[in-house]
């Protein structure tokens, strides 16, 4: 019952905060302006990420209190939101925020969960059933890479109305179910809060979007999903439970792999923004925004269902 309360509370808060921050963004001129690389043809208010962060964080603190997991999400996520807002502020003025400050913050936040022992600890050998503990250094590196990568992956797919928020809603719901199956109550509560906040935002972000989450929201969603996976499915993992977050987040992982491969083959910098993402390709093939998002929703749903089927039939 508490998970439903957390999800509903977060959803209601998000539905209240989003229009408030939309009005504030319009008043301040805090908008994402059209460019050759972007799909929208008129300025769209940013600051949706702030609404997602506040609604999710308030629900987590209300139902979980101050614990290592909640501190990790609220403090680490807060740093990402502040950095994202600074990045979005540059965009609203038609400027580019430097890459290196963002990378430094992303790296620091990716390492932050290690302070609270939120790490990928090991895996159970499927042949012998013996649990294999990873050395501390390899656990730290694996955790850092996973979180740092996912912060960027969600940011990468946030290029079409409703795509990132919808995919993250499905991923959070999948990780919620996985946590409940494994009896991980705190992890489930965070996942429920994140799903609720994402749904509340999605109501305003689906085509035609009335507000964007910006880098502030995308990086927060990526970070929180990554931490939930580490604290949940990756904790005391078996081969099957490792697959749960990988499949649940299959769309951003797939998109990142495709984009990075294309950039390497074309000789472009890996950090340089372009129109090589999956959603761009689908639209070049003739799909409109709604069709593109719906197709990728379907892929994400299939990945999530497969992950849960594996978990429930083998766990």
C-alpha positions as CSV (number, residue, x, y, z in Angstrom):
1,X,0.0,0.0,0.0
2,X,2.8,2.4,0.8
3,X,4.2,2.1,-2.7
4,X,0.9,3.2,-4.2
5,X,0.8,6.1,-1.8
6,X,4.3,7.2,-2.7
7,X,3.5,6.9,-6.4
8,X,0.3,8.8,-6.2
9,X,1.8,11.5,-4.0
10,X,4.6,12.0,-6.4
11,X,2.3,12.0,-9.4
12,X,0.0,14.6,-7.8
13,X,2.9,16.8,-6.8
14,X,4.4,16.6,-10.3
15,X,1.0,17.5,-11.8
16,X,0.9,20.5,-9.6
17,X,4.5,21.6,-9.9
18,X,4.8,21.2,-13.7
19,X,2.4,24.0,-14.7
20,X,3.8,26.2,-12.0
21,X,7.3,25.9,-13.3
22,X,6.0,26.2,-16.9
23,X,4.6,29.6,-16.0
24,X,7.8,30.6,-14.2
25,X,10.0,29.5,-17.2
26,X,7.8,31.6,-19.6
27,X,8.1,34.6,-17.3
28,X,11.8,34.3,-17.1
29,X,12.4,33.5,-20.8
30,X,13.8,30.1,-19.7
31,X,12.9,28.3,-22.9
32,X,14.4,25.9,-25.4
33,X,14.8,27.7,-28.7
34,X,14.6,26.0,-32.0
35,X,17.8,25.1,-33.9
36,X,18.7,23.1,-37.0
37,X,19.3,20.1,-34.8
38,X,16.0,20.2,-32.9
39,X,12.6,19.1,-33.9
40,X,10.4,21.7,-32.3
41,X,9.8,25.0,-34.3
42,X,8.8,27.3,-31.4
43,X,10.3,28.1,-28.0
44,X,9.3,25.5,-25.4
45,X,9.5,26.2,-21.6
46,X,12.2,24.3,-19.7
47,X,12.3,23.7,-15.9
48,X,10.2,20.5,-16.1
49,X,13.1,18.7,-14.6
50,X,12.9,20.8,-11.5
51,X,9.3,19.7,-11.1
52,X,10.2,16.0,-11.5
53,X,13.0,16.3,-9.0
54,X,11.0,18.1,-6.3
55,X,8.0,15.8,-6.6
56,X,10.1,12.7,-6.5
57,X,12.4,13.9,-3.7
58,X,9.5,15.1,-1.5
59,X,7.7,11.7,-1.8
60,X,10.9,9.8,-1.1
61,X,11.7,11.9,2.0
62,X,8.1,11.7,3.2
63,X,7.8,7.9,3.0
64,X,11.5,6.8,3.5
65,X,13.0,9.6,5.6
66,X,16.7,10.3,5.8
67,X,18.5,7.1,4.9
68,X,21.5,6.3,2.8
69,X,19.4,5.6,-0.3
70,X,17.2,8.7,0.0
71,X,20.2,11.0,0.7
72,X,22.0,9.5,-2.3
73,X,19.0,10.3,-4.5
74,X,18.1,13.8,-3.1
75,X,21.7,15.1,-2.8
76,X,23.2,13.6,-5.9
77,X,20.1,14.3,-7.9
78,X,20.1,17.9,-6.6
79,X,23.6,18.5,-7.9
80,X,22.6,17.2,-11.3
81,X,19.5,19.4,-11.4
82,X,21.4,22.5,-10.5
83,X,24.0,21.7,-13.2
84,X,21.3,21.0,-15.7
85,X,19.5,24.2,-14.9
86,X,22.8,26.1,-15.6
87,X,23.1,24.2,-18.9
88,X,19.5,24.9,-19.8
89,X,20.0,28.6,-18.9
90,X,22.8,28.8,-21.5
91,X,20.5,27.1,-24.1
92,X,17.7,29.6,-23.4
93,X,20.2,32.3,-24.5
94,X,21.3,30.4,-27.6
95,X,24.6,29.5,-26.1
96,X,26.4,26.2,-25.4
97,X,27.4,25.3,-21.8
98,X,31.0,24.0,-21.7
99,X,31.3,20.2,-21.7
100,X,34.0,19.7,-19.0
101,X,32.1,21.2,-16.0
102,X,29.2,18.9,-16.8
103,X,31.5,15.9,-17.0
104,X,33.2,16.7,-13.7
105,X,29.8,17.0,-11.9
106,X,28.5,13.8,-13.6
107,X,31.6,12.0,-12.4
108,X,31.4,13.3,-8.9
109,X,27.7,12.3,-8.7
110,X,28.4,8.9,-10.2
111,X,30.9,8.3,-7.4
112,X,28.6,9.7,-4.6
113,X,26.6,6.4,-4.0
114,X,29.9,4.7,-3.2
115,X,30.1,6.7,0.0
116,X,26.9,4.9,1.2
117,X,28.0,1.4,0.0
118,X,25.5,1.4,-2.8
119,X,27.6,-0.7,-5.1
120,X,27.4,-3.6,-7.5
121,X,28.6,-6.3,-5.1
122,X,28.9,-9.5,-7.1
123,X,27.0,-12.2,-8.9
124,X,25.8,-15.7,-8.3
125,X,27.4,-18.4,-10.5
126,X,24.5,-20.0,-12.4
127,X,26.4,-23.3,-12.7
128,X,27.4,-23.8,-9.0
129,X,25.0,-21.5,-7.2
130,X,28.0,-20.0,-5.4
131,X,27.9,-16.2,-4.9
132,X,31.1,-14.5,-6.2
133,X,32.0,-11.2,-4.4
134,X,33.7,-8.7,-6.6
135,X,36.9,-7.0,-5.3
136,X,36.2,-3.6,-3.9
137,X,38.0,-1.8,-6.7
138,X,36.1,-3.6,-9.5
139,X,32.7,-3.0,-7.7
140,X,33.5,0.7,-7.4
141,X,34.5,0.9,-11.1
142,X,31.5,-1.0,-12.3
143,X,29.1,1.1,-10.2
144,X,30.7,4.3,-11.4
145,X,30.6,3.4,-15.1
146,X,27.0,2.2,-14.9
147,X,25.7,5.4,-13.2
148,X,27.8,7.8,-15.3
149,X,26.7,6.1,-18.5
150,X,23.0,6.1,-17.6
151,X,23.1,9.8,-16.7
152,X,24.1,10.5,-20.2
153,X,22.0,7.8,-21.9
154,X,18.7,9.2,-20.8
155,X,19.9,12.7,-21.8
156,X,20.6,11.2,-25.3
157,X,17.0,10.0,-25.9
158,X,15.4,13.2,-24.7
159,X,14.9,14.5,-28.2
160,X,11.2,13.8,-29.0
161,X,8.1,14.9,-27.1
162,X,7.3,12.3,-24.4
163,X,10.1,9.8,-25.2
164,X,12.4,10.1,-22.2
165,X,9.6,10.5,-19.7
166,X,7.6,7.6,-21.1
167,X,10.6,5.2,-21.3
168,X,11.7,6.2,-17.8
169,X,8.2,5.6,-16.5
170,X,8.2,2.0,-17.9
171,X,11.8,1.4,-16.6
172,X,10.9,2.7,-13.1
173,X,7.8,0.5,-13.0
174,X,9.8,-2.5,-14.1
175,X,12.4,-1.9,-11.4
176,X,9.6,-1.4,-8.9
177,X,8.1,-4.8,-9.6
178,X,11.6,-6.4,-9.5
179,X,12.3,-4.8,-6.1
180,X,9.0,-6.1,-4.8
181,X,9.7,-9.6,-6.0
182,X,13.1,-9.5,-4.2
183,X,11.6,-7.9,-1.1
184,X,13.6,-4.7,-1.4
185,X,11.1,-2.3,0.2
186,X,13.2,0.9,0.2
187,X,14.3,0.4,-3.4
188,X,10.7,-0.2,-4.4
189,X,9.5,3.0,-2.7
190,X,12.1,5.1,-4.6
191,X,11.1,3.4,-7.9
192,X,7.4,4.1,-7.2
193,X,8.1,7.7,-6.5
194,X,10.1,8.1,-9.7
195,X,7.4,6.4,-11.8
196,X,4.7,8.7,-10.3
197,X,6.7,11.9,-10.9
198,X,7.4,10.8,-14.5
199,X,3.8,10.1,-15.2
200,X,2.7,13.5,-13.8
201,X,5.3,15.2,-16.1
202,X,4.4,13.1,-19.1
203,X,0.9,14.5,-19.2
204,X,2.4,17.9,-20.1
205,X,5.3,16.5,-22.2
206,X,3.6,14.2,-24.7
207,X,3.2,15.6,-28.2
208,X,2.6,18.5,-28.5
209,X,4.8,19.2,-25.5
210,X,4.0,22.2,-23.4
211,X,7.2,21.9,-21.4
212,X,10.6,20.1,-21.6
213,X,12.4,18.4,-18.8
214,X,15.8,19.8,-20.0
215,X,19.1,18.4,-19.0
216,X,18.1,18.9,-15.4
217,X,15.4,16.4,-15.6
218,X,17.0,13.9,-18.0
219,X,20.2,13.6,-15.9
220,X,18.2,13.2,-12.7
221,X,16.0,10.5,-14.2
222,X,19.1,8.6,-15.5
223,X,20.9,8.9,-12.2
224,X,17.9,7.8,-10.1
225,X,17.2,4.8,-12.3
226,X,20.9,3.8,-12.2
227,X,21.0,4.0,-8.4
228,X,17.7,2.1,-8.1
229,X,19.2,-0.6,-10.3
230,X,22.4,-0.8,-8.2
231,X,20.5,-0.9,-4.9
232,X,17.9,-3.4,-6.3
233,X,18.4,-5.7,-9.2
234,X,22.3,-5.6,-9.1
235,X,22.4,-6.2,-5.4
236,X,23.2,-9.9,-4.6
237,X,22.6,-10.4,-8.3
238,X,22.1,-13.6,-10.3
239,X,22.6,-13.8,-14.0
240,X,18.8,-13.2,-14.5
241,X,18.5,-10.3,-12.2
242,X,21.4,-8.6,-13.9
243,X,19.4,-8.7,-17.1
244,X,16.4,-7.0,-15.5
245,X,17.8,-3.4,-15.5
246,X,19.6,-4.0,-18.8
247,X,16.4,-4.9,-20.5
248,X,14.3,-2.4,-18.7
249,X,16.6,0.3,-19.9
250,X,17.1,-1.4,-23.3
251,X,15.9,1.6,-25.4
252,X,18.5,4.1,-24.1
253,X,21.2,1.5,-24.0
254,X,20.5,0.5,-27.6
255,X,20.3,4.1,-28.7
256,X,23.6,4.9,-27.1
257,X,25.3,1.9,-28.6
258,X,24.1,2.8,-32.1
259,X,24.9,6.5,-31.8
260,X,28.4,6.0,-30.4
261,X,29.2,3.4,-33.1
262,X,28.1,5.8,-35.8
263,X,30.1,8.7,-34.3
264,X,33.2,6.6,-34.1
265,X,32.8,5.4,-37.7
266,X,32.2,8.9,-39.0
267,X,35.2,10.3,-37.0
268,X,33.0,12.7,-35.0
269,X,33.6,13.5,-31.3
270,X,31.6,11.3,-29.0
271,X,30.2,14.3,-27.1
272,X,29.2,16.3,-30.1
273,X,25.4,16.6,-30.5
274,X,24.0,15.4,-33.8
275,X,20.9,13.8,-35.4
276,X,22.1,10.2,-35.4
277,X,19.8,9.0,-32.6
278,X,17.2,6.3,-33.2
279,X,14.3,8.7,-33.0
280,X,15.9,10.9,-35.7
281,X,16.4,7.9,-38.0
282,X,12.7,6.8,-37.5
283,X,11.5,10.3,-38.4
284,X,13.8,10.4,-41.5
285,X,12.1,7.2,-42.5
286,X,8.7,9.0,-42.5
287,X,7.3,8.5,-39.0
288,X,5.9,11.5,-37.3
289,X,6.6,12.3,-33.6
290,X,3.7,10.4,-32.2
291,X,4.5,7.3,-34.3
292,X,8.2,7.5,-33.4
293,X,7.5,7.7,-29.7
294,X,4.8,5.0,-29.9
295,X,7.1,2.6,-31.7
296,X,9.9,3.2,-29.1
297,X,7.4,2.8,-26.3
298,X,6.5,-0.6,-27.8
299,X,10.1,-1.6,-27.9
300,X,10.6,-0.5,-24.3
301,X,7.5,-2.3,-23.2
302,X,8.6,-5.5,-24.8
303,X,12.0,-5.2,-23.2
304,X,10.4,-4.6,-19.8
305,X,8.0,-7.5,-20.2
306,X,10.8,-9.8,-21.2
307,X,12.9,-8.8,-18.2
308,X,9.9,-9.5,-15.8
309,X,9.1,-12.8,-17.5
310,X,12.7,-13.9,-17.0
311,X,12.6,-12.8,-13.3
312,X,9.3,-14.4,-12.5
313,X,9.9,-17.7,-14.2
314,X,13.4,-18.3,-13.0
315,X,13.5,-16.4,-9.7
